[in-house]
Amino acid sequence: MAVSGPQQNPSPQQNPSPQPYPTALLDTTMDQLRTLITVYESGTALAAARRLGREQSSVQKQLDTMNRTFAALCGEELVLKQGRGRDALFTATGEALVELARRTLGEWSDGVHDARRRLGRTLSVGTTRYTLGFLLDAVEYVSGDFDREGVDLKITHVRTGDLFTKLRSQELDLVCGSVVVTEGEEAAQLAPYEVMEWRRSGLSLLTNLPPERLPGGSFRAGDLPRLPLVVSTGGLIDRFLTAWYGSDYRQKLTVAAEIEAAHYGFELLRSGVVSGAMLVTRGLGEAVSDGHLPEAEGLRTLEVTGDVGPRTEVLVGVFTRRGERASYGPEHPLNRLWEALSWESERWWLRP
């Protein structure tokens, strides 16, 4: 028979005592924190009640409770009542705790989202306008299973310049879209991401200038300074021109108009208000030539040949954080959607 020795009490390091939080603090709820933030942002209890869909008396009751709690804990109330119709006056303690409440709720929300993503309960996907159709075709393969399994698939429109930012911040798990890659910088630029490459291409020109003014089917990038140009204020085109001509390219080119969206540029050129040429990705130029964009009807397309600066290309594809897919099993929604996108990519390349 085995005889055990005397039982020893665990050391404090082995069994630490719970942190002694004040009872009044523990009675403060996340809902109260949200109310505090909403009153701060809205200005009054009445305005906050409207935003929250509650009665003003309910909001005021929560404020009174928090005032008593934190006056006892900190020595100062959070919110001071003003005259009728005037915004609430937050004390220094109140303003500090509003910021703390924002961080607290934000961290909890992020933690819940991370847990749901890890367990395959949610998947957040971003796509640019011109890759949405491709994504939706792939989603058809998995949407039935996702619905049965309760997977919350969220699809968000994302601007090209924000693709990697939203991946890095974990706001999105996967993005479909385009990025500009430059010779000598590509490896470092793409190192943090796993990439499913669909195609690489350069730029095209859409123009309303007559053939006698702008002949042929191609145009040298080095000759761009002699054309009146419609250019985007950011995104892919800006990065091309910066790579080719430097960050001060506006001083080297003839910029007839700056736009934020391609469709605005189509309207400018079709209207004749601006006579010149608009830089677009080659994929968009091909869509115009093939008649797939009626809003650009009547504009001619020329291919831009890059003969200035380092080799620069548009890489169109699917991107996710490197190593994340490998950390999940094959049945995780991220891996299943990635596989569906791969099937769709193969089907697209096999089309006549």
Secondary structure, 3 states (H helix, E strand, C coil): CCCCCCCCCCCCCCCCCCCCCCHHHHCCCHHHHHHHHHHHHHCCHHHHHHHHCCCHHHHHHHHHHHHHHHHHHHCCCCEECCCCCCCCEECHHHHHHHHHHHHHHHHHHHHHHHHHHHCCCEEEEEECHHHHHHHHHHHHHHHHHHHHHCCEEEEEECCHHHHHHHHHCCCCCEEEEEEEEECCCHHHHHCCEEEEEEEEECEEEEECCCCCCCCCCEEEHHHHHHCEEEEECCHHHHHHHHHHHCCCHHHHCEEEEEECCHHHHHHHHHHCCCCCEEEEEHHHHHHHHCCCCHHHCCCEEEEEECCCCCCEEEEEEEEEECCCHHHCCCCCHHHHHHHHHHHHHHHHHHCC
